[in-house]
Amino acid sequence: MFRQWNAVSWLNLIIVVIAGGWTLIHIILGVAKVEGDDYSGIALPILFVLALIFAFVQYARERPALVAHTPAEQFPEPSISRFFLASSGSAAMWFVVRMYVGSEWFLAGWEKVTSPAWGTSGKAITGFVTGALAKTSGPNPTVQGWYA
């Protein structure tokens, strides 16, 4: 399997390993509440841009095959969307995006789970619901009745 890989595939693998490792470090430091910058805010976008560049290089290589397999439909799917949404050539780019979004989602949830305001006292939930209910009345309600 690795014999068929080209330089772009190896660079994508390196990006995936770095992004995965950096995300794990970011999550571990976030859960441990370590103060300081782990540079994930700048590193993951840089890795994303590199993965995007390598994805376009891979797209340039795969485009003839993608165009050749276009079905005879009235509105065929463009080859670039087929590449980014149904091909493994853009997998490294999507991996970096998923790692970044997943780590931010996880850490935001972890903060809520471990916060006393969201915990047993329920002050945050109570405040949110009370505020939402208060905004359902009046001449111009900002919260719809079905939501309240």
Residue frames as qw, qx, qy, qz and C-alpha x, y, z in Angstrom:
[[0.000, 0.885, 0.466, 0.000, 0.00, 0.00, 0.00],
 [0.274, -0.845, 0.079, 0.452, 2.73, 2.51, 0.93],
 [0.534, -0.080, 0.546, 0.641, 4.63, 1.73, -2.28],
 [0.263, 0.627, 0.580, 0.449, 1.97, 3.49, -4.33],
 [0.193, -0.893, -0.268, 0.307, 2.12, 6.68, -2.30],
 [0.502, 0.610, 0.031, 0.613, 3.63, 9.79, -3.82],
 [0.328, 0.114, -0.364, 0.865, 5.22, 12.78, -2.08],
 [0.362, -0.372, -0.064, -0.852, 1.87, 14.54, -1.62],
 [0.795, -0.359, -0.437, -0.220, 0.44, 11.49, 0.13],
 [0.673, -0.120, -0.470, 0.559, 3.38, 11.37, 2.52],
 [0.078, 0.219, -0.184, 0.955, 3.09, 15.10, 3.22],
 [0.582, -0.411, -0.255, -0.653, -0.64, 14.66, 3.90],
 [0.807, -0.290, -0.500, 0.119, 0.18, 11.84, 6.32],
 [0.453, 0.029, -0.379, 0.806, 2.68, 14.06, 8.11],
 [0.223, -0.331, -0.013, -0.917, 0.08, 16.85, 8.35],
 [0.733, -0.393, -0.400, -0.385, -2.49, 14.42, 9.74],
 [0.738, -0.203, -0.498, 0.407, -0.08, 13.12, 12.38],
 [0.241, 0.117, -0.262, 0.927, 0.97, 16.63, 13.42],
 [0.402, -0.361, -0.154, -0.827, -2.66, 17.86, 13.53],
 [0.782, -0.366, -0.477, -0.164, -3.78, 14.84, 15.54],
 [0.638, -0.132, -0.459, 0.604, -0.91, 15.18, 18.01],
 [0.067, 0.209, -0.134, 0.966, -1.37, 18.91, 18.37],
 [0.555, -0.417, -0.293, -0.657, -5.10, 18.43, 18.96],
 [0.779, -0.336, -0.514, 0.126, -4.47, 15.82, 21.66],
 [0.448, -0.031, -0.355, 0.820, -2.02, 18.15, 23.38],
 [0.185, -0.315, -0.080, -0.927, -4.55, 21.00, 23.10],
 [0.696, -0.434, -0.409, -0.400, -7.28, 18.85, 24.66],
 [0.733, -0.246, -0.493, 0.398, -5.04, 17.56, 27.45],
 [0.278, 0.055, -0.245, 0.927, -3.84, 21.07, 28.34],
 [0.353, -0.369, -0.212, -0.833, -7.41, 22.37, 28.16],
 [0.751, -0.428, -0.475, -0.167, -8.77, 19.69, 30.46],
 [0.672, -0.230, -0.398, 0.581, -5.87, 20.21, 32.87],
 [0.082, -0.973, -0.213, -0.043, -6.55, 23.99, 32.72],
 [0.663, -0.220, 0.095, 0.710, -2.91, 24.76, 32.06],
 [0.129, 0.933, 0.078, -0.326, -2.43, 28.47, 31.55],
 [0.282, -0.492, 0.571, 0.594, -0.38, 29.40, 28.54],
 [0.635, 0.561, -0.148, -0.509, -0.62, 29.24, 24.79],
 [0.718, -0.091, 0.665, 0.184, -0.21, 25.91, 23.03],
 [0.067, 0.444, -0.478, -0.754, -0.36, 27.73, 19.66],
 [0.348, 0.307, 0.876, 0.131, -3.21, 25.54, 18.38],
 [0.288, 0.795, 0.333, -0.417, -5.08, 28.69, 17.36],
 [0.246, 0.781, -0.380, -0.431, -2.42, 29.41, 14.75],
 [0.231, -0.340, 0.883, 0.225, -0.96, 25.95, 14.11],
 [0.486, 0.334, 0.805, -0.064, -4.15, 24.20, 13.02],
 [0.469, 0.810, 0.148, -0.320, -5.13, 26.91, 10.49],
 [0.077, 0.707, -0.616, -0.338, -1.61, 26.75, 9.06],
 [0.333, -0.094, 0.933, 0.100, -1.88, 22.96, 8.81],
 [0.530, 0.583, 0.558, -0.259, -5.29, 23.42, 7.18],
 [0.359, 0.829, -0.194, -0.382, -3.86, 25.75, 4.54],
 [0.073, -0.498, 0.828, 0.249, -1.03, 23.31, 3.83],
 [0.431, 0.177, 0.883, -0.055, -3.50, 20.42, 3.58],
 [0.497, 0.729, 0.304, -0.358, -5.67, 22.53, 1.26],
 [0.210, 0.744, -0.501, -0.388, -2.69, 23.26, -1.00],
 [0.169, -0.253, 0.942, 0.145, -1.81, 19.56, -1.13],
 [0.508, 0.423, 0.705, -0.256, -5.47, 18.75, -1.79],
 [0.473, 0.780, -0.021, -0.408, -5.46, 21.05, -4.81],
 [0.060, 0.563, -0.772, -0.288, -2.29, 19.39, -6.06],
 [0.328, 0.057, 0.942, -0.053, -4.00, 16.02, -5.66],
 [0.515, 0.626, 0.422, -0.406, -7.12, 17.42, -7.37],
 [0.325, 0.727, -0.398, -0.455, -5.02, 18.50, -10.35],
 [0.040, -0.315, 0.933, 0.171, -3.76, 14.92, -10.63],
 [0.283, 0.255, 0.908, -0.172, -7.18, 13.29, -10.18],
 [0.383, 0.489, 0.114, -0.776, -9.25, 15.73, -12.26],
 [0.379, 0.278, -0.672, -0.572, -9.04, 13.82, -15.56],
 [0.181, -0.127, -0.975, 0.038, -10.36, 10.68, -13.87],
 [0.151, 0.419, 0.610, -0.655, -13.09, 12.62, -12.09],
 [0.394, 0.450, -0.160, -0.786, -14.25, 14.27, -15.32],
 [0.295, 0.184, -0.848, -0.400, -14.14, 10.98, -17.24],
 [0.137, -0.257, -0.944, 0.157, -16.55, 9.34, -14.79],
 [0.286, 0.162, 0.205, -0.922, -19.12, 12.12, -14.96],
 [0.355, 0.371, 0.856, -0.056, -22.53, 10.52, -15.38],
 [0.027, 0.269, 0.536, 0.800, -24.72, 11.56, -18.27],
 [0.084, -0.641, -0.661, 0.382, -27.06, 13.64, -16.14],
 [0.177, 0.864, 0.322, 0.344, -28.80, 16.87, -16.93],
 [0.154, -0.910, 0.241, -0.299, -26.96, 18.63, -14.08],
 [0.855, 0.039, -0.407, 0.319, -23.75, 16.68, -13.39],
 [0.576, -0.785, -0.023, 0.226, -21.85, 17.33, -10.20],
 [0.298, 0.878, -0.363, 0.093, -18.74, 19.45, -10.77],
 [0.830, 0.165, -0.453, 0.281, -15.49, 17.53, -10.51],
 [0.159, 0.449, -0.501, 0.723, -14.13, 19.82, -7.79],
 [0.619, -0.366, 0.261, -0.644, -17.10, 19.19, -5.50],
 [0.968, -0.001, -0.226, -0.112, -16.83, 15.46, -6.19],
 [0.596, 0.368, -0.516, 0.492, -13.15, 15.66, -5.24],
 [0.054, -0.405, 0.489, -0.770, -13.69, 17.56, -1.99],
 [0.656, -0.206, 0.292, -0.665, -16.79, 15.66, -0.88],
 [0.962, 0.053, 0.123, -0.237, -16.36, 12.13, -2.28],
 [0.750, 0.487, -0.379, 0.238, -12.65, 11.52, -2.76],
 [0.799, -0.486, -0.137, 0.326, -9.89, 10.50, -0.41],
 [0.560, 0.408, -0.019, 0.721, -7.58, 13.15, -1.88],
 [0.116, -0.658, 0.083, -0.739, -8.97, 15.83, 0.42],
 [0.755, -0.452, -0.474, 0.028, -9.05, 13.62, 3.52],
 [0.550, -0.091, -0.348, 0.754, -6.13, 15.37, 5.25],
 [0.063, -0.318, -0.035, -0.945, -7.82, 18.75, 4.90],
 [0.635, -0.476, -0.335, -0.508, -11.08, 17.43, 6.37],
 [0.748, -0.261, -0.504, 0.343, -9.12, 15.71, 9.16],
 [0.309, 0.069, -0.273, 0.908, -7.59, 19.00, 10.25],
 [0.349, -0.371, -0.157, -0.846, -11.00, 20.71, 10.17],
 [0.761, -0.401, -0.455, -0.229, -12.59, 17.90, 12.19],
 [0.650, -0.148, -0.478, 0.572, -9.79, 17.92, 14.75],
 [0.103, 0.174, -0.169, 0.965, -10.03, 21.66, 15.28],
 [0.515, -0.360, -0.214, -0.748, -13.82, 21.80, 15.50],
 [0.795, -0.298, -0.526, -0.042, -13.97, 18.65, 17.63],
 [0.527, -0.069, -0.487, 0.693, -11.38, 19.89, 20.12],
 [0.104, -0.214, 0.112, -0.965, -13.10, 23.24, 20.51],
 [0.669, -0.339, -0.354, -0.559, -16.48, 21.54, 20.95],
 [0.762, -0.214, -0.570, 0.218, -15.06, 19.09, 23.47],
 [0.369, 0.010, -0.414, 0.832, -13.31, 21.77, 25.53],
 [0.315, -0.292, -0.041, -0.902, -16.41, 23.99, 25.56],
 [0.774, -0.331, -0.425, -0.332, -18.47, 21.04, 26.79],
 [0.684, -0.106, -0.547, 0.471, -15.83, 20.10, 29.35],
 [0.089, 0.203, -0.272, 0.936, -15.87, 23.65, 30.70],
 [0.567, -0.333, -0.149, -0.739, -19.63, 23.45, 31.18],
 [0.826, -0.227, -0.514, -0.044, -19.48, 20.02, 32.81],
 [0.630, -0.111, -0.470, 0.608, -16.82, 21.06, 35.31],
 [0.008, -0.390, 0.087, -0.917, -18.14, 24.58, 36.00],
 [0.016, -0.266, -0.778, 0.568, -20.01, 25.05, 39.29],
 [0.360, 0.281, 0.047, -0.888, -22.47, 27.39, 37.53],
 [0.624, 0.166, -0.537, -0.543, -23.52, 24.58, 35.19],
 [0.272, 0.099, -0.938, 0.193, -23.22, 21.84, 37.79],
 [0.232, -0.407, -0.858, 0.210, -25.44, 21.03, 40.73],
 [0.029, 0.434, 0.345, -0.832, -26.49, 24.62, 41.50],
 [0.336, 0.545, 0.706, 0.303, -27.88, 25.10, 37.98],
 [0.041, -0.707, -0.161, 0.688, -27.52, 28.89, 38.10],
 [0.033, -0.303, 0.545, 0.781, -26.55, 29.17, 34.46],
 [0.040, -0.314, -0.878, -0.360, -29.45, 27.04, 33.20],
 [0.077, -0.699, -0.629, 0.331, -31.92, 28.81, 35.47],
 [0.059, -0.618, 0.056, 0.782, -30.68, 32.22, 34.32],
 [0.022, -0.091, 0.709, 0.699, -30.87, 31.20, 30.67],
 [0.068, -0.476, -0.857, -0.185, -34.43, 29.88, 30.94],
 [0.097, -0.724, -0.451, 0.513, -35.63, 32.86, 33.00],
 [0.051, -0.495, 0.264, 0.826, -34.15, 35.29, 30.47],
 [0.015, -0.085, -0.806, -0.586, -35.66, 33.43, 27.52],
 [0.079, -0.602, -0.794, 0.047, -39.10, 33.35, 29.13],
 [0.088, -0.688, -0.236, 0.681, -38.93, 37.08, 29.91],
 [0.006, -0.371, 0.447, 0.814, -38.23, 37.85, 26.25],
 [0.105, 0.301, 0.893, 0.318, -41.35, 36.05, 24.97],
 [0.020, 0.786, 0.594, -0.169, -43.77, 38.80, 25.95],
 [0.126, -0.591, 0.050, 0.795, -44.22, 42.42, 25.03],
 [0.548, 0.702, 0.056, -0.451, -44.95, 44.15, 21.74],
 [0.609, 0.634, -0.469, -0.087, -41.82, 42.78, 19.99],
 [0.844, -0.425, 0.327, -0.013, -40.77, 39.48, 21.55],
 [0.208, 0.710, -0.650, -0.171, -37.24, 38.41, 20.71],
 [0.145, -0.155, 0.976, -0.049, -37.87, 34.78, 21.67],
 [0.510, -0.096, -0.565, -0.641, -40.59, 32.88, 19.84],
 [0.695, -0.304, 0.275, -0.590, -43.38, 31.33, 21.86],
 [0.961, 0.097, -0.235, -0.111, -42.73, 27.83, 20.52],
 [0.538, 0.412, -0.572, 0.462, -39.14, 28.05, 21.84],
 [0.249, -0.417, 0.502, -0.715, -40.22, 29.17, 25.27]]
